[in-house]
């Protein structure tokens, strides 16, 4: 469910809470709020942006080719479908 302003809350463990737009990838939303996320390809190939998803759901804009565990997402190629709680992999 989106908020009134059509954004989702993204709780980043041990840091901050930001908002994400459902029309941008999670990586784009995080970058727009100056959150440092490691990445290389921006297309789900390399897995450098691998992030742990603790709560919530995402939909992929393209099928990721990088190996990810069941509790991981690739912010470069997914969009939130509701509020998320994530742990960035630094």
PDB file of N, CA, C and O in Angstrom:
ATOM      1  N   UNK A   1       0.851  -1.178   0.000  1.00  0.00           N
ATOM      2  CA  UNK A   1       0.000   0.000   0.000  1.00  0.00           C
ATOM      3  C   UNK A   1       0.893   1.236   0.000  1.00  0.00           C
ATOM      4  O   UNK A   1       1.847   1.323   0.773  1.00  0.00           O
ATOM      5  N   UNK A   2       0.585   2.159  -0.844  1.00  0.00           N
ATOM      6  CA  UNK A   2       1.382   3.374  -0.912  1.00  0.00           C
ATOM      7  C   UNK A   2       0.826   4.419   0.022  1.00  0.00           C
ATOM      8  O   UNK A   2      -0.336   4.356   0.425  1.00  0.00           O
ATOM      9  N   UNK A   3       1.658   5.377   0.363  1.00  0.00           N
ATOM     10  CA  UNK A   3       1.234   6.509   1.167  1.00  0.00           C
ATOM     11  C   UNK A   3       0.453   7.476   0.301  1.00  0.00           C
ATOM     12  O   UNK A   3       0.312   7.265  -0.904  1.00  0.00           O
ATOM     13  N   UNK A   4      -0.054   8.534   0.911  1.00  0.00           N
ATOM     14  CA  UNK A   4      -0.807   9.554   0.180  1.00  0.00           C
ATOM     15  C   UNK A   4      -0.013  10.121  -0.984  1.00  0.00           C
ATOM     16  O   UNK A   4      -0.578  10.391  -2.044  1.00  0.00           O
ATOM     17  N   UNK A   5       1.274  10.303  -0.804  1.00  0.00           N
ATOM     18  CA  UNK A   5       2.087  10.899  -1.861  1.00  0.00           C
ATOM     19  C   UNK A   5       2.670   9.858  -2.810  1.00  0.00           C
ATOM     20  O   UNK A   5       3.587  10.162  -3.572  1.00  0.00           O
ATOM     21  N   UNK A   6       2.144   8.628  -2.772  1.00  0.00           N
ATOM     22  CA  UNK A   6       2.522   7.564  -3.691  1.00  0.00           C
ATOM     23  C   UNK A   6       3.993   7.163  -3.553  1.00  0.00           C
ATOM     24  O   UNK A   6       4.688   6.981  -4.553  1.00  0.00           O
ATOM     25  N   UNK A   7       4.455   7.030  -2.327  1.00  0.00           N
ATOM     26  CA  UNK A   7       5.807   6.547  -2.064  1.00  0.00           C
ATOM     27  C   UNK A   7       5.749   5.438  -1.025  1.00  0.00           C
ATOM     28  O   UNK A   7       4.748   5.267  -0.329  1.00  0.00           O
ATOM     29  N   UNK A   8       6.837   4.693  -0.937  1.00  0.00           N
ATOM     30  CA  UNK A   8       6.970   3.639   0.050  1.00  0.00           C
ATOM     31  C   UNK A   8       8.071   3.996   1.037  1.00  0.00           C
ATOM     32  O   UNK A   8       9.063   4.625   0.668  1.00  0.00           O
ATOM     33  N   UNK A   9       7.898   3.599   2.279  1.00  0.00           N
ATOM     34  CA  UNK A   9       8.916   3.812   3.311  1.00  0.00           C
ATOM     35  C   UNK A   9       9.947   2.693   3.199  1.00  0.00           C
ATOM     36  O   UNK A   9       9.599   1.516   3.098  1.00  0.00           O
ATOM     37  N   UNK A  10      11.210   3.075   3.218  1.00  0.00           N
ATOM     38  CA  UNK A  10      12.306   2.112   3.180  1.00  0.00           C
ATOM     39  C   UNK A  10      13.119   2.297   4.456  1.00  0.00           C
ATOM     40  O   UNK A  10      13.827   3.293   4.610  1.00  0.00           O
ATOM     41  N   UNK A  11      13.014   1.340   5.362  1.00  0.00           N
ATOM     42  CA  UNK A  11      13.799   1.358   6.602  1.00  0.00           C
ATOM     43  C   UNK A  11      15.119   0.650   6.328  1.00  0.00           C
ATOM     44  O   UNK A  11      15.139  -0.536   5.997  1.00  0.00           O
ATOM     45  N   UNK A  12      16.216   1.379   6.468  1.00  0.00           N
ATOM     46  CA  UNK A  12      17.536   0.811   6.265  1.00  0.00           C
ATOM     47  C   UNK A  12      18.132   0.557   7.640  1.00  0.00           C
ATOM     48  O   UNK A  12      18.370   1.493   8.403  1.00  0.00           O
ATOM     49  N   UNK A  13      18.373  -0.707   7.953  1.00  0.00           N
ATOM     50  CA  UNK A  13      18.839  -1.120   9.268  1.00  0.00           C
ATOM     51  C   UNK A  13      20.093  -0.351   9.667  1.00  0.00           C
ATOM     52  O   UNK A  13      21.028  -0.202   8.880  1.00  0.00           O
ATOM     53  N   UNK A  14      20.089   0.131  10.904  1.00  0.00           N
ATOM     54  CA  UNK A  14      21.230   0.829  11.509  1.00  0.00           C
ATOM     55  C   UNK A  14      21.592   2.152  10.836  1.00  0.00           C
ATOM     56  O   UNK A  14      22.675   2.688  11.073  1.00  0.00           O
ATOM     57  N   UNK A  15      20.700   2.681  10.000  1.00  0.00           N
ATOM     58  CA  UNK A  15      20.992   3.987   9.391  1.00  0.00           C
ATOM     59  C   UNK A  15      19.766   4.882   9.433  1.00  0.00           C
ATOM     60  O   UNK A  15      19.467   5.473  10.470  1.00  0.00           O
ATOM     61  N   UNK A  16      19.058   4.989   8.327  1.00  0.00           N
ATOM     62  CA  UNK A  16      17.955   5.944   8.216  1.00  0.00           C
ATOM     63  C   UNK A  16      16.726   5.308   7.597  1.00  0.00           C
ATOM     64  O   UNK A  16      16.755   4.164   7.143  1.00  0.00           O
ATOM     65  N   UNK A  17      15.652   6.073   7.587  1.00  0.00           N
ATOM     66  CA  UNK A  17      14.439   5.705   6.861  1.00  0.00           C
ATOM     67  C   UNK A  17      14.266   6.717   5.743  1.00  0.00           C
ATOM     68  O   UNK A  17      14.335   7.925   5.970  1.00  0.00           O
ATOM     69  N   UNK A  18      14.041   6.217   4.529  1.00  0.00           N
ATOM     70  CA  UNK A  18      13.866   7.071   3.363  1.00  0.00           C
ATOM     71  C   UNK A  18      12.587   6.668   2.644  1.00  0.00           C
ATOM     72  O   UNK A  18      11.905   5.730   3.057  1.00  0.00           O
ATOM     73  N   UNK A  19      12.267   7.372   1.576  1.00  0.00           N
ATOM     74  CA  UNK A  19      11.108   7.008   0.772  1.00  0.00           C
ATOM     75  C   UNK A  19      11.567   6.564  -0.608  1.00  0.00           C
ATOM     76  O   UNK A  19      12.631   6.960  -1.085  1.00  0.00           O
ATOM     77  N   UNK A  20      10.750   5.739  -1.234  1.00  0.00           N
ATOM     78  CA  UNK A  20      11.053   5.242  -2.572  1.00  0.00           C
ATOM     79  C   UNK A  20       9.820   5.392  -3.447  1.00  0.00           C
ATOM     80  O   UNK A  20       8.692   5.175  -3.006  1.00  0.00           O
ATOM     81  N   UNK A  21      10.054   5.758  -4.661  1.00  0.00           N
ATOM     82  CA  UNK A  21       8.985   5.907  -5.631  1.00  0.00           C
ATOM     83  C   UNK A  21       8.728   4.571  -6.323  1.00  0.00           C
ATOM     84  O   UNK A  21       9.680   3.873  -6.672  1.00  0.00           O
ATOM     85  N   UNK A  22       7.471   4.202  -6.529  1.00  0.00           N
ATOM     86  CA  UNK A  22       7.188   2.922  -7.188  1.00  0.00           C
ATOM     87  C   UNK A  22       7.538   2.913  -8.678  1.00  0.00           C
ATOM     88  O   UNK A  22       7.520   1.853  -9.304  1.00  0.00           O
ATOM     89  N   UNK A  23       7.853   4.067  -9.251  1.00  0.00           N
ATOM     90  CA  UNK A  23       8.201   4.107 -10.670  1.00  0.00           C
ATOM     91  C   UNK A  23       9.711   4.143 -10.914  1.00  0.00           C
ATOM     92  O   UNK A  23      10.144   4.269 -12.059  1.00  0.00           O
ATOM     93  N   UNK A  24      10.516   4.035  -9.856  1.00  0.00           N
ATOM     94  CA  UNK A  24      11.970   3.985  -9.971  1.00  0.00           C
ATOM     95  C   UNK A  24      12.462   2.688  -9.366  1.00  0.00           C
ATOM     96  O   UNK A  24      11.802   2.098  -8.511  1.00  0.00           O
ATOM     97  N   UNK A  25      13.642   2.243  -9.821  1.00  0.00           N
ATOM     98  CA  UNK A  25      14.228   1.085  -9.158  1.00  0.00           C
ATOM     99  C   UNK A  25      14.612   1.487  -7.742  1.00  0.00           C
ATOM    100  O   UNK A  25      14.765   2.668  -7.433  1.00  0.00           O
ATOM    101  N   UNK A  26      14.761   0.506  -6.910  1.00  0.00           N
ATOM    102  CA  UNK A  26      15.152   0.789  -5.530  1.00  0.00           C
ATOM    103  C   UNK A  26      16.515   1.488  -5.501  1.00  0.00           C
ATOM    104  O   UNK A  26      16.724   2.395  -4.695  1.00  0.00           O
ATOM    105  N   UNK A  27      17.430   1.080  -6.359  1.00  0.00           N
ATOM    106  CA  UNK A  27      18.741   1.729  -6.425  1.00  0.00           C
ATOM    107  C   UNK A  27      18.598   3.208  -6.782  1.00  0.00           C
ATOM    108  O   UNK A  27      19.239   4.053  -6.156  1.00  0.00           O
ATOM    109  N   UNK A  28      17.780   3.532  -7.762  1.00  0.00           N
ATOM    110  CA  UNK A  28      17.570   4.932  -8.156  1.00  0.00           C
ATOM    111  C   UNK A  28      16.982   5.748  -7.006  1.00  0.00           C
ATOM    112  O   UNK A  28      17.388   6.887  -6.773  1.00  0.00           O
ATOM    113  N   UNK A  29      16.033   5.162  -6.298  1.00  0.00           N
ATOM    114  CA  UNK A  29      15.423   5.862  -5.161  1.00  0.00           C
ATOM    115  C   UNK A  29      16.427   6.101  -4.048  1.00  0.00           C
ATOM    116  O   UNK A  29      16.458   7.181  -3.459  1.00  0.00           O
ATOM    117  N   UNK A  30      17.255   5.094  -3.753  1.00  0.00           N
ATOM    118  CA  UNK A  30      18.268   5.252  -2.706  1.00  0.00           C
ATOM    119  C   UNK A  30      19.301   6.298  -3.106  1.00  0.00           C
ATOM    120  O   UNK A  30      19.682   7.140  -2.292  1.00  0.00           O
ATOM    121  N   UNK A  31      19.748   6.249  -4.339  1.00  0.00           N
ATOM    122  CA  UNK A  31      20.727   7.231  -4.814  1.00  0.00           C
ATOM    123  C   UNK A  31      20.175   8.651  -4.783  1.00  0.00           C
ATOM    124  O   UNK A  31      20.903   9.593  -4.470  1.00  0.00           O
ATOM    125  N   UNK A  32      18.901   8.808  -5.104  1.00  0.00           N
ATOM    126  CA  UNK A  32      18.311  10.150  -5.118  1.00  0.00           C
ATOM    127  C   UNK A  32      18.273  10.773  -3.728  1.00  0.00           C
ATOM    128  O   UNK A  32      18.094  11.982  -3.583  1.00  0.00           O
ATOM    129  N   UNK A  33      18.445   9.931  -2.700  1.00  0.00           N
ATOM    130  CA  UNK A  33      18.458  10.423  -1.321  1.00  0.00           C
ATOM    131  C   UNK A  33      19.852  10.280  -0.695  1.00  0.00           C
ATOM    132  O   UNK A  33      19.997  10.219   0.526  1.00  0.00           O
ATOM    133  N   UNK A  34      20.860  10.228  -1.552  1.00  0.00           N
ATOM    134  CA  UNK A  34      22.273  10.182  -1.161  1.00  0.00           C
ATOM    135  C   UNK A  34      22.634   8.992  -0.273  1.00  0.00           C
ATOM    136  O   UNK A  34      23.494   9.107   0.600  1.00  0.00           O
ATOM    137  N   UNK A  35      21.986   7.859  -0.492  1.00  0.00           N
ATOM    138  CA  UNK A  35      22.343   6.626   0.202  1.00  0.00           C
ATOM    139  C   UNK A  35      23.369   5.906  -0.661  1.00  0.00           C
ATOM    140  O   UNK A  35      23.116   5.634  -1.835  1.00  0.00           O
ATOM    141  N   UNK A  36      24.519   5.599  -0.086  1.00  0.00           N
ATOM    142  CA  UNK A  36      25.601   4.960  -0.818  1.00  0.00           C
ATOM    143  C   UNK A  36      25.329   3.472  -0.953  1.00  0.00           C
ATOM    144  O   UNK A  36      25.269   2.752   0.043  1.00  0.00           O
ATOM    145  N   UNK A  37      25.164   3.014  -2.187  1.00  0.00           N
ATOM    146  CA  UNK A  37      24.926   1.600  -2.480  1.00  0.00           C
ATOM    147  C   UNK A  37      25.973   1.163  -3.499  1.00  0.00           C
ATOM    148  O   UNK A  37      26.179   1.832  -4.512  1.00  0.00           O
ATOM    149  N   UNK A  38      26.627   0.048  -3.227  1.00  0.00           N
ATOM    150  CA  UNK A  38      27.602  -0.466  -4.189  1.00  0.00           C
ATOM    151  C   UNK A  38      26.859  -1.061  -5.378  1.00  0.00           C
ATOM    152  O   UNK A  38      25.846  -1.738  -5.201  1.00  0.00           O
ATOM    153  N   UNK A  39      27.349  -0.816  -6.571  1.00  0.00           N
ATOM    154  CA  UNK A  39      26.774  -1.389  -7.778  1.00  0.00           C
ATOM    155  C   UNK A  39      27.817  -1.338  -8.887  1.00  0.00           C
ATOM    156  O   UNK A  39      28.833  -0.654  -8.767  1.00  0.00           O
ATOM    157  N   UNK A  40      27.557  -2.068  -9.965  1.00  0.00           N
ATOM    158  CA  UNK A  40      28.421  -2.018 -11.145  1.00  0.00           C
ATOM    159  C   UNK A  40      27.584  -1.948 -12.414  1.00  0.00           C
ATOM    160  O   UNK A  40      27.710  -0.997 -13.185  1.00  0.00           O
ATOM    161  N   UNK A  41      26.737  -2.939 -12.637  1.00  0.00           N
ATOM    162  CA  UNK A  41      26.094  -3.065 -13.945  1.00  0.00           C
ATOM    163  C   UNK A  41      24.733  -2.371 -14.066  1.00  0.00           C
ATOM    164  O   UNK A  41      24.351  -1.970 -15.165  1.00  0.00           O
ATOM    165  N   UNK A  42      24.000  -2.225 -12.969  1.00  0.00           N
ATOM    166  CA  UNK A  42      22.645  -1.650 -12.957  1.00  0.00           C
ATOM    167  C   UNK A  42      21.610  -2.493 -13.696  1.00  0.00           C
ATOM    168  O   UNK A  42      20.522  -2.003 -13.997  1.00  0.00           O
ATOM    169  N   UNK A  43      21.931  -3.755 -13.995  1.00  0.00           N
ATOM    170  CA  UNK A  43      21.003  -4.586 -14.754  1.00  0.00           C
ATOM    171  C   UNK A  43      20.822  -5.994 -14.185  1.00  0.00           C
ATOM    172  O   UNK A  43      20.244  -6.851 -14.853  1.00  0.00           O
ATOM    173  N   UNK A  44      21.301  -6.248 -12.975  1.00  0.00           N
ATOM    174  CA  UNK A  44      21.098  -7.554 -12.361  1.00  0.00           C
ATOM    175  C   UNK A  44      22.077  -8.625 -12.775  1.00  0.00           C
ATOM    176  O   UNK A  44      21.867  -9.799 -12.470  1.00  0.00           O
ATOM    177  N   UNK A  45      23.154  -8.250 -13.469  1.00  0.00           N
ATOM    178  CA  UNK A  45      24.129  -9.241 -13.927  1.00  0.00           C
ATOM    179  C   UNK A  45      25.181  -9.565 -12.884  1.00  0.00           C
ATOM    180  O   UNK A  45      25.520 -10.732 -12.685  1.00  0.00           O
ATOM    181  N   UNK A  46      25.706  -8.538 -12.211  1.00  0.00           N
ATOM    182  CA  UNK A  46      26.907  -8.732 -11.395  1.00  0.00           C
ATOM    183  C   UNK A  46      26.627  -9.083  -9.933  1.00  0.00           C
ATOM    184  O   UNK A  46      27.422  -9.791  -9.315  1.00  0.00           O
ATOM    185  N   UNK A  47      25.534  -8.613  -9.375  1.00  0.00           N
ATOM    186  CA  UNK A  47      25.214  -8.893  -7.981  1.00  0.00           C
ATOM    187  C   UNK A  47      25.901  -7.985  -6.980  1.00  0.00           C
ATOM    188  O   UNK A  47      25.788  -8.214  -5.775  1.00  0.00           O
ATOM    189  N   UNK A  48      26.608  -6.966  -7.434  1.00  0.00           N
ATOM    190  CA  UNK A  48      27.335  -6.080  -6.523  1.00  0.00           C
ATOM    191  C   UNK A  48      26.416  -5.326  -5.568  1.00  0.00           C
ATOM    192  O   UNK A  48      26.835  -4.966  -4.468  1.00  0.00           O
ATOM    193  N   UNK A  49      25.185  -5.086  -5.967  1.00  0.00           N
ATOM    194  CA  UNK A  49      24.258  -4.324  -5.117  1.00  0.00           C
ATOM    195  C   UNK A  49      23.422  -5.217  -4.200  1.00  0.00           C
ATOM    196  O   UNK A  49      22.485  -4.740  -3.558  1.00  0.00           O
ATOM    197  N   UNK A  50      23.749  -6.487  -4.136  1.00  0.00           N
ATOM    198  CA  UNK A  50      23.013  -7.467  -3.321  1.00  0.00           C
ATOM    199  C   UNK A  50      22.705  -6.893  -1.945  1.00  0.00           C
ATOM    200  O   UNK A  50      23.594  -6.405  -1.248  1.00  0.00           O
ATOM    201  N   UNK A  51      21.431  -6.960  -1.565  1.00  0.00           N
ATOM    202  CA  UNK A  51      20.927  -6.367  -0.322  1.00  0.00           C
ATOM    203  C   UNK A  51      20.003  -7.365   0.361  1.00  0.00           C
ATOM    204  O   UNK A  51      19.265  -8.088  -0.309  1.00  0.00           O
ATOM    205  N   UNK A  52      20.036  -7.409   1.672  1.00  0.00           N
ATOM    206  CA  UNK A  52      19.163  -8.309   2.419  1.00  0.00           C
ATOM    207  C   UNK A  52      17.791  -7.663   2.597  1.00  0.00           C
ATOM    208  O   UNK A  52      17.684  -6.532   3.072  1.00  0.00           O
ATOM    209  N   UNK A  53      16.754  -8.385   2.217  1.00  0.00           N
ATOM    210  CA  UNK A  53      15.371  -7.934   2.390  1.00  0.00           C
ATOM    211  C   UNK A  53      14.825  -8.568   3.666  1.00  0.00           C
ATOM    212  O   UNK A  53      14.647  -9.784   3.738  1.00  0.00           O
ATOM    213  N   UNK A  54      14.563  -7.736   4.668  1.00  0.00           N
ATOM    214  CA  UNK A  54      14.073  -8.227   5.960  1.00  0.00           C
ATOM    215  C   UNK A  54      12.548  -8.214   6.036  1.00  0.00           C
ATOM    216  O   UNK A  54      11.945  -9.090   6.656  1.00  0.00           O
ATOM    217  N   UNK A  55      11.929  -7.220   5.404  1.00  0.00           N
ATOM    218  CA  UNK A  55      10.464  -7.117   5.379  1.00  0.00           C
ATOM    219  C   UNK A  55      10.036  -6.467   4.082  1.00  0.00           C
ATOM    220  O   UNK A  55      10.756  -5.637   3.527  1.00  0.00           O
ATOM    221  N   UNK A  56       8.857  -6.845   3.596  1.00  0.00           N
ATOM    222  CA  UNK A  56       8.296  -6.229   2.409  1.00  0.00           C
ATOM    223  C   UNK A  56       8.481  -7.079   1.170  1.00  0.00           C
ATOM    224  O   UNK A  56       8.993  -8.197   1.228  1.00  0.00           O
ATOM    225  N   UNK A  57       8.052  -6.520   0.044  1.00  0.00           N
ATOM    226  CA  UNK A  57       8.121  -7.233  -1.225  1.00  0.00           C
ATOM    227  C   UNK A  57       8.541  -6.280  -2.330  1.00  0.00           C
ATOM    228  O   UNK A  57       8.283  -5.078  -2.280  1.00  0.00           O
ATOM    229  N   UNK A  58       9.198  -6.858  -3.332  1.00  0.00           N
ATOM    230  CA  UNK A  58       9.608  -6.091  -4.509  1.00  0.00           C
ATOM    231  C   UNK A  58       9.169  -6.847  -5.760  1.00  0.00           C
ATOM    232  O   UNK A  58       8.864  -8.039  -5.711  1.00  0.00           O
ATOM    233  N   UNK A  59       9.143  -6.130  -6.877  1.00  0.00           N
ATOM    234  CA  UNK A  59       8.949  -6.778  -8.166  1.00  0.00           C
ATOM    235  C   UNK A  59      10.138  -6.424  -9.033  1.00  0.00           C
ATOM    236  O   UNK A  59      10.646  -5.304  -8.984  1.00  0.00           O
ATOM    237  N   UNK A  60      10.577  -7.385  -9.825  1.00  0.00           N
ATOM    238  CA  UNK A  60      11.748  -7.163 -10.670  1.00  0.00           C
ATOM    239  C   UNK A  60      11.339  -6.601 -12.018  1.00  0.00           C
ATOM    240  O   UNK A  60      10.367  -7.048 -12.627  1.00  0.00           O
ATOM    241  N   UNK A  61      12.101  -5.606 -12.477  1.00  0.00           N
ATOM    242  CA  UNK A  61      11.867  -5.022 -13.792  1.00  0.00           C
ATOM    243  C   UNK A  61      12.461  -5.913 -14.873  1.00  0.00           C
ATOM    244  O   UNK A  61      12.018  -5.886 -16.021  1.00  0.00           O
ATOM    245  N   UNK A  62      13.451  -6.691 -14.509  1.00  0.00           N
ATOM    246  CA  UNK A  62      14.079  -7.684 -15.370  1.00  0.00           C
ATOM    247  C   UNK A  62      14.552  -8.819 -14.479  1.00  0.00           C
ATOM    248  O   UNK A  62      14.910  -8.583 -13.325  1.00  0.00           O
ATOM    249  N   UNK A  63      14.562 -10.029 -14.979  1.00  0.00           N
ATOM    250  CA  UNK A  63      15.015 -11.161 -14.178  1.00  0.00           C
ATOM    251  C   UNK A  63      16.499 -11.030 -13.877  1.00  0.00           C
ATOM    252  O   UNK A  63      17.310 -10.903 -14.795  1.00  0.00           O
ATOM    253  N   UNK A  64      16.864 -11.061 -12.589  1.00  0.00           N
ATOM    254  CA  UNK A  64      18.285 -10.953 -12.253  1.00  0.00           C
ATOM    255  C   UNK A  64      19.036 -12.209 -12.687  1.00  0.00           C
ATOM    256  O   UNK A  64      18.543 -13.325 -12.528  1.00  0.00           O
ATOM    257  N   UNK A  65      20.219 -12.016 -13.230  1.00  0.00           N
ATOM    258  CA  UNK A  65      21.058 -13.140 -13.631  1.00  0.00           C
ATOM    259  C   UNK A  65      22.078 -13.496 -12.558  1.00  0.00           C
ATOM    260  O   UNK A  65      22.612 -14.605 -12.554  1.00  0.00           O
ATOM    261  N   UNK A  66      22.349 -12.570 -11.652  1.00  0.00           N
ATOM    262  CA  UNK A  66      23.267 -12.833 -10.548  1.00  0.00           C
ATOM    263  C   UNK A  66      22.598 -13.772  -9.548  1.00  0.00           C
ATOM    264  O   UNK A  66      21.383 -13.720  -9.355  1.00  0.00           O
ATOM    265  N   UNK A  67      23.388 -14.620  -8.923  1.00  0.00           N
ATOM    266  CA  UNK A  67      22.866 -15.509  -7.888  1.00  0.00           C
ATOM    267  C   UNK A  67      22.523 -14.691  -6.644  1.00  0.00           C
ATOM    268  O   UNK A  67      23.342 -13.907  -6.164  1.00  0.00           O
ATOM    269  N   UNK A  68      21.308 -14.876  -6.127  1.00  0.00           N
ATOM    270  CA  UNK A  68      20.909 -14.247  -4.869  1.00  0.00           C
ATOM    271  C   UNK A  68      20.198 -15.280  -4.012  1.00  0.00           C
ATOM    272  O   UNK A  68      19.509 -16.161  -4.526  1.00  0.00           O
ATOM    273  N   UNK A  69      20.372 -15.165  -2.705  1.00  0.00           N
ATOM    274  CA  UNK A  69      19.673 -16.037  -1.770  1.00  0.00           C
ATOM    275  C   UNK A  69      18.216 -15.616  -1.675  1.00  0.00           C
ATOM    276  O   UNK A  69      17.843 -14.549  -2.163  1.00  0.00           O
ATOM    277  N   UNK A  70      17.392 -16.445  -1.050  1.00  0.00           N
ATOM    278  CA  UNK A  70      15.953 -16.168  -0.925  1.00  0.00           C
ATOM    279  C   UNK A  70      15.656 -14.881  -0.177  1.00  0.00           C
ATOM    280  O   UNK A  70      14.628 -14.247  -0.413  1.00  0.00           O
ATOM    281  N   UNK A  71      16.556 -14.487   0.730  1.00  0.00           N
ATOM    282  CA  UNK A  71      16.314 -13.272   1.517  1.00  0.00           C
ATOM    283  C   UNK A  71      17.044 -12.053   0.953  1.00  0.00           C
ATOM    284  O   UNK A  71      17.162 -11.031   1.630  1.00  0.00           O
ATOM    285  N   UNK A  72      17.534 -12.157  -0.282  1.00  0.00           N
ATOM    286  CA  UNK A  72      18.276 -11.059  -0.893  1.00  0.00           C
ATOM    287  C   UNK A  72      17.536 -10.502  -2.108  1.00  0.00           C
ATOM    288  O   UNK A  72      16.754 -11.198  -2.756  1.00  0.00           O
ATOM    289  N   UNK A  73      17.807  -9.222  -2.401  1.00  0.00           N
ATOM    290  CA  UNK A  73      17.270  -8.571  -3.587  1.00  0.00           C
ATOM    291  C   UNK A  73      18.402  -7.819  -4.287  1.00  0.00           C
ATOM    292  O   UNK A  73      19.461  -7.582  -3.705  1.00  0.00           O
ATOM    293  N   UNK A  74      18.164  -7.454  -5.527  1.00  0.00           N
ATOM    294  CA  UNK A  74      19.100  -6.618  -6.276  1.00  0.00           C
ATOM    295  C   UNK A  74      18.417  -5.286  -6.542  1.00  0.00           C
ATOM    296  O   UNK A  74      17.583  -5.191  -7.443  1.00  0.00           O
ATOM    297  N   UNK A  75      18.755  -4.252  -5.772  1.00  0.00           N
ATOM    298  CA  UNK A  75      18.093  -2.949  -5.910  1.00  0.00           C
ATOM    299  C   UNK A  75      18.181  -2.335  -7.305  1.00  0.00           C
ATOM    300  O   UNK A  75      17.351  -1.498  -7.662  1.00  0.00           O
ATOM    301  N   UNK A  76      19.172  -2.738  -8.098  1.00  0.00           N
ATOM    302  CA  UNK A  76      19.341  -2.151  -9.425  1.00  0.00           C
ATOM    303  C   UNK A  76      18.228  -2.529 -10.386  1.00  0.00           C
ATOM    304  O   UNK A  76      18.001  -1.829 -11.372  1.00  0.00           O
ATOM    305  N   UNK A  77      17.532  -3.627 -10.116  1.00  0.00           N
ATOM    306  CA  UNK A  77      16.526  -4.081 -11.071  1.00  0.00           C
ATOM    307  C   UNK A  77      15.207  -4.471 -10.407  1.00  0.00           C
ATOM    308  O   UNK A  77      14.461  -5.292 -10.940  1.00  0.00           O
ATOM    309  N   UNK A  78      14.919  -3.885  -9.243  1.00  0.00           N
ATOM    310  CA  UNK A  78      13.626  -4.146  -8.603  1.00  0.00           C
ATOM    311  C   UNK A  78      13.005  -2.846  -8.109  1.00  0.00           C
ATOM    312  O   UNK A  78      13.688  -1.847  -7.882  1.00  0.00           O
ATOM    313  N   UNK A  79      11.695  -2.895  -7.952  1.00  0.00           N
ATOM    314  CA  UNK A  79      10.935  -1.757  -7.437  1.00  0.00           C
ATOM    315  C   UNK A  79      10.134  -2.231  -6.230  1.00  0.00           C
ATOM    316  O   UNK A  79       9.664  -3.368  -6.212  1.00  0.00           O
ATOM    317  N   UNK A  80       9.973  -1.384  -5.233  1.00  0.00           N
ATOM    318  CA  UNK A  80       9.175  -1.789  -4.068  1.00  0.00           C
ATOM    319  C   UNK A  80       7.696  -1.890  -4.440  1.00  0.00           C
ATOM    320  O   UNK A  80       7.195  -1.128  -5.266  1.00  0.00           O
ATOM    321  N   UNK A  81       7.015  -2.842  -3.816  1.00  0.00           N
ATOM    322  CA  UNK A  81       5.562  -2.934  -3.984  1.00  0.00           C
ATOM    323  C   UNK A  81       4.843  -2.593  -2.686  1.00  0.00           C
ATOM    324  O   UNK A  81       3.616  -2.501  -2.650  1.00  0.00           O
ATOM    325  N   UNK A  82       5.618  -2.407  -1.620  1.00  0.00           N
ATOM    326  CA  UNK A  82       5.098  -1.944  -0.327  1.00  0.00           C
ATOM    327  C   UNK A  82       6.282  -1.454   0.507  1.00  0.00           C
ATOM    328  O   UNK A  82       7.406  -1.377   0.010  1.00  0.00           O
ATOM    329  N   UNK A  83       6.032  -1.129   1.751  1.00  0.00           N
ATOM    330  CA  UNK A  83       7.104  -0.651   2.625  1.00  0.00           C
ATOM    331  C   UNK A  83       8.144  -1.763   2.801  1.00  0.00           C
ATOM    332  O   UNK A  83       7.802  -2.944   2.860  1.00  0.00           O
ATOM    333  N   UNK A  84       9.427  -1.363   2.883  1.00  0.00           N
ATOM    334  CA  UNK A  84      10.520  -2.338   2.978  1.00  0.00           C
ATOM    335  C   UNK A  84      11.388  -2.071   4.198  1.00  0.00           C
ATOM    336  O   UNK A  84      11.496  -0.943   4.679  1.00  0.00           O
ATOM    337  N   UNK A  85      11.995  -3.131   4.677  1.00  0.00           N
ATOM    338  CA  UNK A  85      13.077  -3.036   5.658  1.00  0.00           C
ATOM    339  C   UNK A  85      14.232  -3.805   5.039  1.00  0.00           C
ATOM    340  O   UNK A  85      14.106  -4.989   4.725  1.00  0.00           O
ATOM    341  N   UNK A  86      15.371  -3.117   4.864  1.00  0.00           N
ATOM    342  CA  UNK A  86      16.515  -3.737   4.189  1.00  0.00           C
ATOM    343  C   UNK A  86      17.789  -3.534   5.002  1.00  0.00           C
ATOM    344  O   UNK A  86      17.871  -2.661   5.866  1.00  0.00           O
ATOM    345  N   UNK A  87      18.770  -4.361   4.698  1.00  0.00           N
ATOM    346  CA  UNK A  87      20.105  -4.214   5.271  1.00  0.00           C
ATOM    347  C   UNK A  87      21.061  -4.166   4.102  1.00  0.00           C
ATOM    348  O   UNK A  87      21.192  -5.131   3.350  1.00  0.00           O
ATOM    349  N   UNK A  88      21.733  -3.031   3.952  1.00  0.00           N
ATOM    350  CA  UNK A  88      22.681  -2.872   2.861  1.00  0.00           C
ATOM    351  C   UNK A  88      23.922  -3.700   3.117  1.00  0.00           C
ATOM    352  O   UNK A  88      24.361  -3.822   4.260  1.00  0.00           O
ATOM    353  N   UNK A  89      24.489  -4.266   2.074  1.00  0.00           N
ATOM    354  CA  UNK A  89      25.641  -5.151   2.206  1.00  0.00           C
ATOM    355  C   UNK A  89      26.954  -4.455   1.988  1.00  0.00           C
ATOM    356  O   UNK A  89      27.534  -4.568   0.908  1.00  0.00           O
ATOM    357  N   UNK A  90      27.445  -3.735   2.979  1.00  0.00           N
ATOM    358  CA  UNK A  90      28.744  -3.062   2.851  1.00  0.00           C
ATOM    359  C   UNK A  90      29.841  -4.000   3.243  1.00  0.00           C
ATOM    360  O   UNK A  90      31.014  -3.628   3.206  1.00  0.00           O
TER     361      UNK A  90
END
